[in-house]
Amino acid sequence: MLRLKIKRAMYRLYDVAVIASVLLVIMYIYLFSYGKSVIRNQPEAVQRVASTLIVDVAGREIVRTVTPNRGYSEYAGLHEMPDMLKKAFLAVEDRRFYRHAGLDLIGVGRAGVQNMIHMDWSQGGSSITQQLARNLYLNGSKTITRKFNELSIAMEMEKKYSKDEILEMYLNHIYMGRQQYGVKAAAWRYFGVEDLNQLKLWQIATLAGIPKGPSIYNPVDDEALSTERRSVVLSLMHEQGMITSKQMQEAAAVEYRPPLAEKGNLSSAQTSARPDGPDYASAVDAVIQEASLLTGKSEAEIRSAGWTIQTGLNAGAQRAIEETFAESVWFPDDREDQQVQGSMVILDQHNGEVKAVMGGRNPVKGDMNRALMDARQPGSVFKPIIAYGPALESGRFQPESMLPDQPKRYGSYQPGNVGGRYRGSVTLSQALQQSINAPAVWLLHETGLKQAKAFAQQLGIELSDEDMNLSTALGGLHQGVSPMKLAQAYAVFANEGRYNQAHFIREITDAQGSLIYRHRAEQKQVITKRTAQEMTQMLQLVVSQGTGKRAQLPQNKVAGKTGTTQAAIPNAPKGANRDIWFAGYTREWTSVVWMGFDHTDAEHYLKTGSGTAAELFAAVMKRAKR
């Protein structure tokens, strides 16, 4: 009987041993295959991700972009990092990093002892390679399966990459709080330091202390805890012979002072290098879109490419737009339930660079950019482009030419003057100055739609087949036109007939400083200098004596044109308007303003006319600094 029991026990022990052996084989296969499969199927995980930097015309930072699914990231090669920075992280996170193969058994044992002593099980003992594996491929759940997967990936990474490569990836991917990824992004965010070799010992120790608790040990969220953690790191560095006792004490005693960005209340994002800098919300989206068109890269790829994009944006001009648009006094038709919207573009007519742009009042990232949308009827602001410009260019008309100002029918179309007043005849210059409708339509009819279309095209505005009718003389376009395109067209008049493509970007360089794109000026003489000069002289009279008087600037001659489109909706009162415009230029800059409701109806329409847009133009241009 005893022999039988022993025999049965041996059989059970054998079964257990077989099952255990099978499980060990399965675990072994899984351990050495899972990590390989994950790394092979997710090559994008180890790609260099860095925030793209956009700068203004003076080279000052406008924004560091948020990388998709991450935050702010700056990639730095291991050779760009001081030895003390690397040693500090190794001292805190994995002192035997260069001596193990992904799993630090001594570190795991030490963590286990600490867990039992303190009974909090907070010590994980994960190596730097394991932390990197978790950050790149896994989530933060604390389960046996996740730890096993983490180990499998770490072991495979140790085979695939050198220790230096792993350390470099770790120091660039580690989360450092406040949406910052990597030591370089954190150094800039917390200390305003771009060159890692300029970091001081206390700053290095502060950075090395963050990964244990990014949300509590970064110096912005909790300065006291960050200082305590810094002292712990310095103590570890002293124990390992990296620094002297004096260095430890001096570094521990330094009081944290945030960089200027933090003082400027930019605590949630790295949006500006200067506390008084403009927001640039509309401009940043436009710059990214233009970069995408120029390079063929997606907007997501550009935001995480680590590029530097140099623009022609001018801080003074952008600030002037933003400050003026923030003042409700310039928008007298606001309703309690809805604001009047507006947009504005400022161009340098001499090279086509966009100096400032506003896509709406209080714009935010991703908001509708009304300055770039071909969505609004330009009204009379279109007359110089489609009627008066082509007539002057034909050589058949001059500013002194007499035009009929009489009711006239063109087939089924009969334009009318505002107020029903007709003068019999006026000079071409007077017709433009007073924005009289009948002479403009007659002039387009005489010059010809084909010639007018070609003229507008030379100024950068493409007309569709639906626009091939005489109502186009009064700005009645099928699709509408954007402030940006109108500014580009008026810039030709301002630049003595020379055309420059409107653009935001001057140059793009990659993370290594290699040139990706540089704008090449292709200034073309598209209309005669005489036409441009005569148009400028007439448009100056519009501002000094005509409909654009409210656009006048002190000590700066302004040429420009107003434009209004009527609401033309049921139940709206007489004189209700849908859109009001002003397009104008000085010797330096060309600008276009549009104002109106996004959705015009019987309760939301403009009571004021285009003089309000002219007044907004003047208010901005007075503040703008070249």
Secondary structure as the mmCIF struct_conf table of DSSP 4:
data_model
#
loop_
_struct_conf.conf_type_id
_struct_conf.id
_struct_conf.beg_label_comp_id
_struct_conf.beg_label_asym_id
_struct_conf.beg_label_seq_id
_struct_conf.end_label_comp_id
_struct_conf.end_label_asym_id
_struct_conf.end_label_seq_id
HELX_RH_AL_P HELX_RH_AL_P1 LEU A 2 ASN A 41
HELX_RH_3T_P HELX_RH_3T_P1 PRO A 43 VAL A 46
BEND BEND1 GLN A 47 GLN A 47
STRN STRN1 ALA A 50 ALA A 50
HELX_LH_PP_P HELX_LH_PP_P1 SER A 51 THR A 52
STRN STRN2 LEU A 53 VAL A 55
TURN_TY1_P TURN_TY1_P1 VAL A 57 ALA A 58
BEND BEND2 GLY A 59 GLY A 59
STRN STRN3 GLU A 61 ARG A 64
HELX_LH_PP_P HELX_LH_PP_P2 THR A 65 THR A 67
TURN_TY1_P TURN_TY1_P2 PRO A 68 ASN A 69
BEND BEND3 ARG A 70 ARG A 70
STRN STRN4 TYR A 72 SER A 73
HELX_RH_3T_P HELX_RH_3T_P2 LEU A 78 GLU A 80
BEND BEND4 MET A 81 MET A 81
HELX_RH_AL_P HELX_RH_AL_P2 ASP A 83 GLU A 93
TURN_TY1_P TURN_TY1_P3 ARG A 95 ARG A 96
HELX_RH_3T_P HELX_RH_3T_P3 PHE A 97 ARG A 99
BEND BEND5 HIS A 100 GLY A 102
HELX_RH_AL_P HELX_RH_AL_P3 LEU A 105 HIS A 118
TURN_TY1_P TURN_TY1_P4 MET A 119 MET A 119
HELX_RH_AL_P HELX_RH_AL_P4 ILE A 128 TYR A 137
HELX_RH_AL_P HELX_RH_AL_P5 ILE A 144 LYS A 160
BEND BEND6 TYR A 161 TYR A 161
HELX_RH_AL_P HELX_RH_AL_P6 LYS A 163 HIS A 173
BEND BEND7 ILE A 174 ILE A 174
STRN STRN5 TYR A 175 TYR A 175
BEND BEND8 GLY A 177 GLY A 177
TURN_TY1_P TURN_TY1_P5 ARG A 178 GLN A 179
STRN STRN6 GLN A 180 TYR A 181
BEND BEND9 GLY A 182 GLY A 182
HELX_RH_AL_P HELX_RH_AL_P7 VAL A 183 PHE A 191
BEND BEND10 ASP A 195 ASP A 195
HELX_RH_3T_P HELX_RH_3T_P4 LEU A 196 GLN A 198
HELX_RH_AL_P HELX_RH_AL_P8 LEU A 201 GLY A 209
BEND BEND11 ILE A 210 ILE A 210
TURN_TY1_P TURN_TY1_P6 PRO A 211 LYS A 212
BEND BEND12 GLY A 213 GLY A 213
HELX_RH_AL_P HELX_RH_AL_P9 PRO A 214 TYR A 217
BEND BEND13 ASN A 218 ASN A 218
TURN_TY1_P TURN_TY1_P7 PRO A 219 ASP A 221
HELX_RH_AL_P HELX_RH_AL_P10 GLU A 223 GLU A 239
TURN_TY1_P TURN_TY1_P8 GLN A 240 GLY A 241
BEND BEND14 MET A 242 ILE A 243
HELX_RH_AL_P HELX_RH_AL_P11 SER A 245 ALA A 253
HELX_LH_PP_P HELX_LH_PP_P3 VAL A 254 TYR A 256
HELX_RH_AL_P HELX_RH_AL_P12 LEU A 260 LYS A 263
TURN_TY1_P TURN_TY1_P9 GLY A 264 ASN A 265
BEND BEND15 SER A 268 SER A 268
BEND BEND16 ALA A 273 ARG A 274
TURN_TY1_P TURN_TY1_P10 PRO A 275 ASP A 276
HELX_RH_AL_P HELX_RH_AL_P13 ALA A 281 THR A 295
HELX_RH_AL_P HELX_RH_AL_P14 GLU A 299 ARG A 303
TURN_TY1_P TURN_TY1_P11 SER A 304 SER A 304
STRN STRN7 ALA A 305 ALA A 305
STRN STRN8 THR A 308 THR A 311
HELX_RH_AL_P HELX_RH_AL_P15 ALA A 315 PHE A 325
TURN_TY1_P TURN_TY1_P12 ALA A 326 ALA A 326
HELX_RH_3T_P HELX_RH_3T_P5 SER A 328 TRP A 330
TURN_TY1_P TURN_TY1_P13 PRO A 332 ASP A 333
BEND BEND17 GLU A 336 ASP A 337
HELX_LH_PP_P HELX_LH_PP_P4 GLN A 339 VAL A 340
STRN STRN9 GLN A 341 ASP A 348
TURN_TY1_P TURN_TY1_P14 GLN A 349 ASN A 351
STRN STRN10 GLU A 353 GLU A 353
STRN STRN11 VAL A 354 MET A 358
BEND BEND18 GLY A 360 ASN A 362
TURN_TY1_P TURN_TY1_P15 LYS A 365 GLY A 366
TURN_TY1_P TURN_TY1_P16 ARG A 370 ALA A 371
BEND BEND19 LEU A 372 LEU A 372
STRN STRN12 ARG A 376 ARG A 376
HELX_RH_3T_P HELX_RH_3T_P6 GLY A 379 PHE A 382
HELX_RH_AL_P HELX_RH_AL_P16 LYS A 383 LYS A 383
HELX_RH_PI_P HELX_RH_PI_P1 PRO A 384 TYR A 388
HELX_RH_AL_P HELX_RH_AL_P17 GLY A 389 SER A 394
TURN_TY1_P TURN_TY1_P17 GLY A 395 GLY A 395
BEND BEND20 ARG A 396 ARG A 396
TURN_TY1_P TURN_TY1_P18 PRO A 399 GLU A 400
STRN STRN13 MET A 402 ASP A 405
BEND BEND21 GLN A 406 GLN A 406
STRN STRN14 TYR A 410 TYR A 410
TURN_TY1_P TURN_TY1_P19 GLY A 411 SER A 412
STRN STRN15 TYR A 413 TYR A 413
HELX_RH_3T_P HELX_RH_3T_P7 VAL A 418 GLY A 420
STRN STRN16 GLY A 424 THR A 427
HELX_RH_AL_P HELX_RH_AL_P18 LEU A 428 GLN A 433
TURN_TY1_P TURN_TY1_P20 GLN A 434 SER A 435
HELX_RH_AL_P HELX_RH_AL_P19 ASN A 437 THR A 447
HELX_RH_AL_P HELX_RH_AL_P20 LEU A 449 GLN A 458
TURN_TY1_P TURN_TY1_P21 LEU A 459 GLY A 460
HELX_LH_PP_P HELX_LH_PP_P5 GLU A 462 SER A 464
HELX_RH_3T_P HELX_RH_3T_P8 ASP A 465 ASP A 467
BEND BEND22 ASN A 469 ASN A 469
HELX_RH_3T_P HELX_RH_3T_P9 LEU A 470 LEU A 474
TURN_TY1_P TURN_TY1_P22 GLY A 475 GLY A 475
BEND BEND23 HIS A 478 GLN A 479
STRN STRN17 VAL A 481 VAL A 481
HELX_RH_AL_P HELX_RH_AL_P21 PRO A 483 ALA A 494
TURN_TY1_P TURN_TY1_P23 ASN A 495 GLY A 497
STRN STRN18 ARG A 498 TYR A 499
STRN STRN19 HIS A 503 HIS A 503
BEND BEND24 PHE A 504 PHE A 504
STRN STRN20 ILE A 505 THR A 509
TURN_TY1_P TURN_TY1_P24 ALA A 511 GLN A 512
BEND BEND25 GLY A 513 GLY A 513
STRN STRN21 LEU A 515 ARG A 518
STRN STRN22 LYS A 524 GLN A 525
BEND BEND26 ILE A 527 ILE A 527
HELX_RH_AL_P HELX_RH_AL_P22 LYS A 529 GLN A 545
BEND BEND27 GLY A 546 GLY A 546
TURN_TY1_P TURN_TY1_P25 THR A 547 GLY A 548
HELX_RH_3T_P HELX_RH_3T_P10 LYS A 549 ALA A 551
STRN STRN23 LEU A 553 LEU A 553
TURN_TY1_P TURN_TY1_P26 PRO A 554 GLN A 555
STRN STRN24 ASN A 556 ASN A 556
STRN STRN25 ALA A 559 GLN A 566
TURN_TY1_P TURN_TY1_P27 PRO A 570 ASN A 571
HELX_LH_PP_P HELX_LH_PP_P6 ALA A 572 PRO A 573
TURN_TY1_P TURN_TY1_P28 LYS A 574 GLY A 575
STRN STRN26 ASN A 577 TYR A 585
BEND BEND28 ARG A 587 GLU A 588
STRN STRN27 TRP A 589 GLY A 596
BEND BEND29 ASP A 598 HIS A 599
STRN STRN28 ASP A 601 ASP A 601
TURN_TY1_P TURN_TY1_P29 ALA A 602 GLU A 603
STRN STRN29 HIS A 604 HIS A 604
STRN STRN30 LEU A 606 LEU A 606
BEND BEND30 THR A 608 THR A 608
HELX_RH_AL_P HELX_RH_AL_P23 SER A 610 ARG A 623
#
